[in-house]
Amino acid sequence: MATWQCIQQCGACCYLDPTERPDLDKYLTEEELGLYLNMVDEDGWCVNFDHETRKCTIYADRPRFCRVAVETFHDMFGIEPEELNDFAIDCCHQHIESIYGDRSGEKMRFNEAVGC
């Protein structure tokens, strides 16, 4: 069985372009939506994503919507705890493919890490 995990130096989820996430107001609070929009740089990437190291510069203090946690995904998307693993894997597949491509090194590393 595949088990979700974040892979180092990917950052696909740090591409926050709101035009590609039209339902933000449906799962973020008003305060979170404001924070989210303030985190988006002109190029669509999070202002806290270091492109050189490909790491989050505020990882320990990142907002709730940047965390893969049972409570967060239940509150935001209605995902039940037993569904989180598969949902998170699907989300990562979509983000990685849309940013880096289906045959990218990031996609191969993710598949290897989660056991796909």
N, C-alpha and C positions, 0 to 999 in steps of 0.2 A: 504494500500500500504506500502511495506517495504521501509524504509528510511535508507540509509547507515550512519553509524557512527563508529568511532574507539572505541574499547573497551580497557579499562585499563588492564594492566598486561597480555597482549597476546603476542605481539612481533613476530607473525608468519611472518610478512613482513620483519622482521629484519634478517631472514635467507637468506643470499645473495649469497649462493654458485653459482658461475657463470656457473658451469656445468649443473645446473638445469634451467638456463636462457640463452640459446644459442644465442638468438637474441639481446643481449645487444647493440651491435654495430649498430643495425638498429634503435634504438630509443634514444640512448644517444649520446651526442656530444663526440668528442674525449677527451675533457677535463673532461667531466662527467664520461666517461668510466674509465679514469685513476683514478679519485677520487673513483669511485665505487669499483674498484679492490683493491685500497689501504685500503678500509674500511672492506674488507673481512678477517676475522681471519682464522687461520688454520682449525678450526672446521666448517667453512662455515657461521658462525654468524657474524654480524656486530660488529666491535671492539667497537662501541659506545653503544651496547646493554648490560645493566647491568643484568646479569642472576639472581642475587639475588632479585632485586626489580622488574625485568622484565619491565624495562623502558628504554627509550632512554636517554643517558646522554647529548646529544646535541639537544634535541627536538626543542628548540626555534631557533636554528641555523642549523637545518638539511638541507641537499641539496634539490634542487628542485625535484629530482627524488624520494625523500622520502615523498613528500607531495601529498595528494589527493586534487587537485584543478582543476577547469575547464580548465584553461590555460595549465597546465602541461599535463593533460591527452589528451588534444586536440593536443598539440605540439608533444608529444611522441607517441601517439597511434592513432591519428585521431578520437578520441571519441568526438562526438558532446555533447554540454552541456546537452541536454535532455536525453542522453544515459548514462551519468556519474554515476548516482545513481545505476542503474542496473549493469553496468560494474564493479563498485567498490565492490558491494555486491558479484558478481560472483568471483572476484579476491580474496576477503577475504575468501570466502568459500573454494576455491581451496588451498590457502596457509594454512589456519587453518587445513583443512583435511590432507594435506600432512605432516604437522609438528606434529600435536597433535592427529589426528584421527577424524573420522566422528562422534564418540560418546563422544568426549572429553568435558570437562567442558568449555573449550574455545569456542568450537563450539556451545554448548548450550547457553552460555552467549551472544555470537554474535547474534544468531538467536533471542533470547529474546530482545536484544537491538534494532535490526533493524526491528523487527516485522515479522519475517519469520515463 
